[in-house]
Amino acid sequence: MPDVGAVLCDIDGVVRHWPAVDAIEHAHGLPPGALFAIAFGPDRLTPAITGRVTDEQWRTEIADELARACGSADTARAVVAAWTALEARVDDAVVALLTRVRTVARVVLVSNATTRLEADLARLGLSGLADAVVNTARIGFAKPDPRVYRHAAARAGVPAGRCLFVDDTEANVAAARDAGMTGLHYRGYGDLRDALAALL
């Protein structure tokens, strides 16, 4: 691995992990996958993670569309409220590793996220984890857009060739490599630990 001056790290699927929503759907009589089919369809998700709509607007739109699908506005609102109230699990081992990395390199969190991200990080005690946070809802474009990687490297103050980009989505890692970075397709803590062993 080349000399690493910055670790650019995805959040969801690496630092934090969300519980499944199957129980919420089941409790409200919805088929499995109904909520995410609406919430994460490109036409619905892309405006939310590029800042064209707020997190609140996104969730309201999801409830409206879900109501049309299930025939009940009350059920749809209850499902979205229960989903919104879910608490993510933080991977403490990853947090500890990134905290160590900050003693020798820059750390930037890079997330395709909504306008809720900063409040989420504060609630989870993660606001001080990184030197910077790149929330795509604040910059107007999302991974795997090449501009995300250039923006993240600039926030790190490190050339792309000295950045290690970590993400659990392979397409995002491939785009980082195309941008001149070293890419790590994250599938578990051991991947990150091994990739950073020389640095630490």
C-alpha positions in Angstrom: 0.0 0.0 0.0 1.3 3.5 -0.8 2.0 6.0 1.9 -1.4 6.9 3.4 -2.0 10.4 4.5 -5.7 10.2 4.9 -8.4 7.5 5.5 -11.7 8.4 3.9 -14.3 6.2 5.5 -17.9 5.5 4.8 -20.3 5.6 7.7 -23.2 3.2 7.2 -22.2 -0.4 7.0 -18.8 0.4 8.4 -19.0 2.7 11.5 -22.7 2.3 12.2 -25.2 -0.4 11.4 -29.0 -0.1 11.3 -31.4 -2.8 12.5 -33.7 -4.5 10.1 -37.2 -3.2 9.6 -38.9 -6.5 9.1 -40.6 -6.4 12.5 -42.0 -2.9 11.9 -43.4 -4.0 8.5 -44.9 -7.2 10.0 -46.5 -5.3 12.9 -48.3 -3.1 10.4 -49.3 -5.7 8.0 -46.9 -4.8 5.2 -45.0 -7.2 3.0 -41.2 -7.6 3.7 -39.2 -4.9 1.8 -42.2 -2.6 1.2 -40.7 0.3 3.1 -37.2 0.2 1.6 -38.6 -0.3 -1.9 -40.1 3.1 -1.6 -37.5 4.8 0.6 -34.4 3.7 -1.3 -35.7 3.8 -4.9 -33.4 6.1 -6.9 -36.2 8.6 -7.7 -36.9 9.0 -4.0 -33.5 8.6 -2.5 -31.3 10.7 -4.8 -32.9 14.0 -4.0 -32.5 13.3 -0.3 -28.8 12.4 -0.4 -28.0 15.3 -2.7 -29.8 17.9 -0.6 -32.6 18.7 -2.9 -35.0 17.8 -0.2 -34.5 17.7 3.6 -34.6 14.5 5.6 -38.0 15.5 7.0 -39.4 16.1 3.5 -38.0 12.7 2.3 -39.7 10.9 5.1 -43.0 12.7 4.5 -42.9 11.7 0.8 -42.1 8.1 1.8 -45.2 8.1 4.1 -47.4 9.6 1.4 -46.3 7.0 -1.2 -46.5 4.1 1.3 -50.1 5.3 2.1 -51.1 4.9 -1.5 -49.5 1.5 -1.6 -51.1 0.1 1.6 -54.3 2.1 1.6 -53.9 3.7 5.0 -52.3 7.1 5.8 -52.3 6.3 9.5 -50.4 3.0 9.0 -47.9 4.6 6.6 -47.2 7.4 9.1 -46.8 4.8 12.0 -44.4 2.8 9.9 -42.2 5.7 9.0 -42.3 7.0 12.6 -41.2 3.6 13.9 -38.4 3.4 11.3 -37.2 6.9 12.1 -37.0 6.1 15.8 -34.7 3.1 15.3 -31.3 3.4 16.9 -28.2 2.5 15.0 -25.5 0.3 16.5 -22.0 1.8 16.5 -19.1 -0.6 15.8 -16.8 0.4 18.7 -13.9 -1.6 17.3 -14.0 0.5 14.1 -14.3 3.7 16.1 -11.3 2.8 18.2 -9.3 2.0 15.1 -10.1 5.3 13.4 -9.3 7.1 16.6 -5.8 5.6 16.5 -5.5 6.5 12.8 -6.0 10.1 13.6 -2.8 10.2 15.5 -0.8 9.5 12.3 -3.2 10.5 9.4 -6.3 12.5 8.6 -9.7 10.8 8.9 -12.7 12.0 6.9 -16.1 10.4 7.1 -17.8 10.3 3.7 -21.5 9.4 3.5 -24.3 9.4 1.1 -26.6 10.8 3.7 -29.6 13.1 4.3 -29.6 16.4 6.2 -30.1 14.3 9.4 -26.6 13.0 9.5 -24.9 15.6 11.7 -27.6 15.3 14.3 -27.3 11.5 14.2 -23.5 11.6 14.7 -23.9 14.0 17.7 -26.5 11.7 19.2 -24.2 8.7 18.8 -21.2 10.5 20.3 -19.4 10.5 16.9 -19.1 14.2 16.2 -15.5 14.2 17.1 -14.5 11.0 15.5 -13.1 12.5 12.3 -11.2 15.6 11.1 -14.0 16.3 8.7 -17.4 14.9 7.6 -18.5 14.9 4.0 -22.3 14.6 3.9 -23.4 14.4 0.3 -26.6 16.2 1.2 -24.5 19.3 1.9 -22.4 19.2 -1.3 -25.1 18.4 -3.8 -23.7 15.2 -5.3 -23.3 11.6 -4.1 -21.0 8.6 -4.4 -20.0 7.3 -6.8 -19.8 10.8 -8.5 -16.1 11.6 -9.0 -16.6 15.0 -7.4 -17.3 13.4 -4.0 -13.8 11.9 -4.0 -12.1 15.1 -5.0 -14.1 17.0 -2.4 -13.2 14.5 0.3 -9.5 14.6 -0.6 -9.6 18.4 -0.5 -11.2 18.3 3.0 -8.4 16.0 4.1 -5.8 18.2 2.6 -4.1 15.1 1.1 -3.6 14.2 -2.6 -5.8 11.5 -3.9 -2.9 9.2 -4.4 -2.3 9.2 -0.6 -5.9 8.5 0.4 -7.3 5.2 1.4 -11.0 5.1 0.7 -13.1 2.6 2.7 -16.7 1.6 1.8 -18.9 -1.4 2.0 -20.3 -0.7 -1.5 -18.1 -2.1 -4.2 -19.1 0.5 -6.8 -18.1 3.3 -4.5 -14.7 1.7 -4.0 -14.2 1.3 -7.7 -15.0 5.0 -8.3 -12.4 5.9 -5.6 -9.8 3.8 -7.4 -10.7 5.6 -10.7 -10.1 8.8 -8.8 -6.5 7.7 -8.1 -7.1 6.5 -4.5 -6.4 3.2 -2.8 -9.7 1.5 -2.3 -10.8 -1.0 0.3 -14.1 -2.9 -0.1 -15.1 -3.3 3.5 -16.7 -6.5 4.5 -15.7 -6.7 8.2 -13.5 -5.2 10.8 -10.6 -7.4 9.9 -10.4 -5.9 6.4 -9.8 -2.4 7.9 -7.5 -3.6 10.6 -5.3 -5.4 8.1 -5.3 -2.5 5.6 -4.2 -0.1 8.3 -1.6 -2.4 10.0 1.4 -0.8 8.3 0.1 2.7 9.0 -0.3 2.0 12.7 
